[in-house]
Amino acid sequence: MVTDFDVPRFTQWLGEVTGERSDITVTAIRGGGSCEMFRVDRLGRSWVVRRAPAATVSDTAHQVIREARIMEILGSQGISVPQILARTEDPSILGAPFFVMSFVEGDVIRRDGLPEALRNDPGSNDGIGEQLIDTLVQLHAVDWASTELAEMSRPHGFLDRQVNRWLGQLDSYRVRDLPGIDELASWLRAHLPQRGDLTVMHGDYKLDNVMWAPTAPPRIACVVDFEMTTVGDPLVDLAWAMIFWPEQGNPIALAAPGTPNGIDTDHCQTPSQLVDRYAAATGRDLSAFDWYQVFSAWKLAIVLEGSYAKHVRGQSRNPVHEVFGAIVDDLLIRARRFAQ
């Protein structure tokens, strides 16, 4: 039973917004990242409520209404995203702003392996990497300048701002010496690529931020989690996706070959093969791609160090946050490798 959800109030509001009054059933959904998720069944259809955390309503990282608007824009441009039914900033209904989107039948690829349908058809596993790249190519081809995304983003000078932005983030919670973190920042500044293309940038594009159709062969049913979406450098997205792609020695690989339920070893591309596929499809110059590999690993190290810092300070009891300390160290080693 869902206790933190005002079903009568929500039912009334949704009926008023849609013009169709009906009883509903509500079920909490596991996951959803920083936001809370609920499944709503109504009039023979299933929907998902994505609600901002009540404690962080004013935090720009949880601007769910912005996220809903981005999804509406991308949907109108042919990107596979859930349909938005309704949205509101009024916290009197569910305690925080939220939006309602269509429920998409599908599965997520996680660290513990592939969904059953993809496990049972290992010969089609090549399609996982192909779909991941081809969908990113499609996202990066959106004509953002003709949409509201032009007003919702700060595209110019995007790369120039990144190093100082993330160092400032780290400075707000530094709890230990991180070998090479500041030297890498200097390297990033010194080797900043010439200004390249500007595209829609998902901001957290990876295997577990797309929904996979429930049957083989692999097909991306929709892209999700647009909290960090903006207009920026598309190669940041590509490098970010590669951090989580399976390769030997990668501690945060999703569904790594050789692990239980992982991608079939004979049908798992190398990161270089996927990067080449992206380059061939877009025609973009990837000669400076090592910079993006350094930056993405360095940035993720800073992001995860925030959770590790909470563990060190006794502000988090999540056992995963303790593990993040070692992962941060590995990410910095990865960043230094690409910087050589």
C-alpha positions, -999 to +999 in steps of 0.1 A: +000+000+000+013+035-009+011+057+021+029+089+009+005+096-020-028+115-016-049+093-039-082+112-035-066+146-042-046+132-071-076+115-086-096+147-084-068+168-100-062+143-128-099+141-136-100+179-139-069+182-160-079+154-185-117+159-184-120+122-176-129+113-141-121+077-130-109+057-100-073+048-099-049+024-083-014+035-073+017+013-068+052+025-058+080+018-084+116+010-074+142+032-090+136+066-105+170+080-095+167+111-075+129+114-080+101+092-067+080+070-091+045+056-088+025+035-113-011+047-118-037+024-135-067+042-148-093+037-175-075+006-188-041+023-192-010+025-171+008+058-163+038+068-142+040+097-118+075+111-114+076+134-083+104+156-071+117+148-035+097+170-011+129+180+007+145+194-024+117+211-042+138+242-050+169+223-060+176+228-098+187+191-100+151+181-094+132+203-118+108+177-128+086+202-147+116+212-169+122+175-175+086+170-186+088+199-210+121+185-225+104+152-230+075+169-248+099+187-270+119+156-278+088+135-284+076+161-310+110+157-327+106+119-331+127+108-302+112+077-284+102+091-250+072+084-227+042+105-236+034+133-211-002+133-199-001+161-174+023+181-152+020+206-123+042+227-100+015+228-074+029+211-042-006+210-026-015+179-046+013+154-038+036+175-017+060+184-046+059+192-083+054+161-105+044+150-140+024+120-153+038+100-183+029+069-201+040+035-187+063+018-212+066-019-212+102-029-211+132-037-190+165-020-179+200-034-182+217-032-149+249-044-133+233-077-124+227-085-160+204-085-190+167-089-189+156-125-195+146-121-231+180-108-241+198-134-220+179-161-238+190-148-272+228-143-269+233-142-307+214-109-309+234-092-282+253-072-308+221-052-311+225-038-276+256-017-285+242-008-319+209+004-305+227+024-278+248+043-303+221+047-330+197+061-305+223+086-293+230+096-329+192+103-334+191+124-302+221+144-313+205+151-346+175+170-331+171+205-345+172+220-310+175+256-323+140+255-336+125+245-302+122+259-267+155+241-259+173+271-272+158+292-244+161+265-218+198+260-221+231+279-221+249+263-250+276+288-257+308+283-237+295+250-224+329+232-223+347+263-210+325+262-178+328+226-170+361+222-151+355+251-127+319+240-122+329+205-111+359+216-091+336+239-072+313+210-066+341+189-052+353+218-030+319+218-013+325+183+002+362+174+000+371+149+028+404+134+016+433+139-008+424+126-043+457+119-062+457+136-095+423+153-092+437+189-095+464+179-120+437+165-142+418+197-139+449+216-152+453+191-180+417+195-190+420+233-191+453+231-211+439+207-237+404+220-241+391+210-276+383+236-302+346+245-300+327+218-317+291+210-325+263+219-302+235+194-299+208+182-275+229+165-247+212+139-226+236+144-197+234+109-182+232+086-213+240+050-205+226+014-207+203+018-177+188+051-188+170+035-218+142+011-217+146-021-237+116-038-254+105-069-236+113-093-265+145-100-285+162-088-306+173-058-286+153-027-293+153+006-273+116+013-265+123+047-250+150+070-235+144+081-199+158+104-172+162+138-187+171+157-155+205+168-168+195+174-204+207+206-220+223+218-252+260+211-251+288+191-266+276+157-279+309+140-273+304+143-236+274+120-239+293+095-259+322+094-235+298+091-205+281+061-221+314+044-226+323+046-189+296+022-182+301+000-213+316-034-205+353-038-209+380-056-190+388-041-156+358-017-155+343-019-120+311-001-130+304-019-162+267-028-167+260-064-177+296-072-183+305-103-203+318-131-181+295-122-152+262-139-145+236-128-171+261-105-188+262-096-225+274-126-245+312-124-249+311-131-286+286-104-292+298-075-271+316-047-290+346-029-276+342+008-267+364+016-297+340-002-321+310+017-307+329+051-309+337+043-345+301+035-352+291+069-338+318+087-358+307+069-391+270+078-385+276+115-376+307+124-395+321+142-364+358+146-358+367+124-328+405+131-330+402+148-296+380+122-280+406+113-254+398+147-238+362+137-234+373+103-219+394+121-193+367+147-185+339+122-181+358+099-158+371+129-138+335+143-135+320+110-125+347+106-098+337+140-084+300+131-085+305+098-067+329+114-042+299+134-030+282+103-018+314+088-004+319+121+016+285+116+032+296+081+043+328+094+057+310+121+076+284+097+089+256+113+070+247+082+050+241+046+060+238+034+024+265+007+021+270+015-016+283+049-007+313+033+011+321+013-020+321+045-040+355+055-025+373+027-043+354+034-075+364+071-074+401+060-072+396+037-102+379+064-122+409+088-116+433+060-128+411+057-159+412+095-164+450+096-160+454+068-185+436+087-212+455+119-204+489+103-211 
